[in-house]
Amino acid sequence: MLVRRQTSIKVDPIAWDKAKEIFKEYNLTVTDAINIFLNKVRLEGGLPFDMKVPSQRLQSAIEEVKKGNTVHYDSVEDMMKDLKA
């Protein structure tokens, strides 16, 4: 079994208390919840949730890329010519 690492963190007391109530409904301790979070970060290689909702403009651009509606250039010079046009 792995040895657990003890740490100390500073948290928002209101968030701590509300989260603790929610974790209790799942029969989890705060330590359990933190370990679940850390392992999700490890497994996903990043935060397991989006930090913010993309703007409408960004969402539209993402959809265009997913559809393959992109422009490709053979060189930076070609791209610059197109931008200046």
C-alpha positions in Angstrom: 0.0 0.0 0.0 1.2 3.5 -0.8 2.2 5.8 2.0 -0.2 8.8 2.2 1.3 12.3 1.9 0.0 14.7 4.5 -0.6 18.3 3.4 -2.0 21.5 4.7 -4.2 23.8 2.5 -6.0 27.0 3.0 -9.6 27.0 1.8 -12.7 29.1 1.7 -14.5 28.1 4.9 -18.0 28.5 3.3 -17.0 26.3 0.4 -15.4 23.8 2.8 -18.5 23.5 4.9 -21.0 23.2 2.0 -18.7 20.7 0.2 -18.4 18.6 3.4 -22.2 18.4 3.6 -22.4 17.2 0.0 -19.6 14.7 0.5 -21.3 13.3 3.5 -24.4 12.5 1.4 -22.0 10.3 -0.7 -20.4 8.8 2.4 -17.1 10.5 1.5 -14.7 12.4 3.7 -13.1 15.6 2.4 -9.9 13.5 2.1 -11.7 11.0 -0.1 -13.1 13.7 -2.3 -9.7 15.4 -2.7 -8.1 12.0 -3.6 -10.8 11.4 -6.2 -10.2 14.9 -7.7 -6.4 14.4 -7.8 -6.7 11.0 -9.5 -9.1 12.4 -12.1 -6.6 15.2 -12.8 -3.9 12.5 -13.2 -6.0 10.2 -15.4 -7.3 13.0 -17.7 -4.0 14.9 -17.8 -5.7 18.1 -16.7 -8.6 19.5 -14.8 -11.7 17.2 -15.1 -14.0 20.1 -15.9 -14.1 23.2 -18.0 -13.0 26.4 -16.3 -15.4 28.7 -18.2 -18.0 28.7 -20.9 -16.4 29.7 -24.2 -17.8 32.8 -25.8 -20.3 32.5 -28.7 -17.6 33.5 -31.1 -15.2 30.9 -29.8 -18.0 28.2 -29.9 -18.7 29.1 -33.5 -15.0 28.8 -34.4 -14.7 25.4 -32.6 -17.7 24.1 -34.6 -16.1 25.4 -37.9 -12.9 23.5 -37.1 -14.9 20.3 -36.2 -16.6 20.5 -39.6 -13.3 20.9 -41.3 -14.0 24.5 -42.5 -10.5 25.7 -42.1 -8.0 27.5 -44.3 -4.5 26.0 -44.9 -1.4 27.8 -46.2 1.8 26.4 -47.7 3.8 29.2 -46.2 3.7 32.2 -43.8 4.1 34.5 -46.8 0.9 33.1 -48.4 -1.0 33.6 -45.2 0.3 37.2 -44.8 -0.8 37.9 -48.4 -4.3 36.6 -47.6 -4.5 38.6 -44.4 -3.5 41.8 -46.2 -6.0 41.3 -49.0 
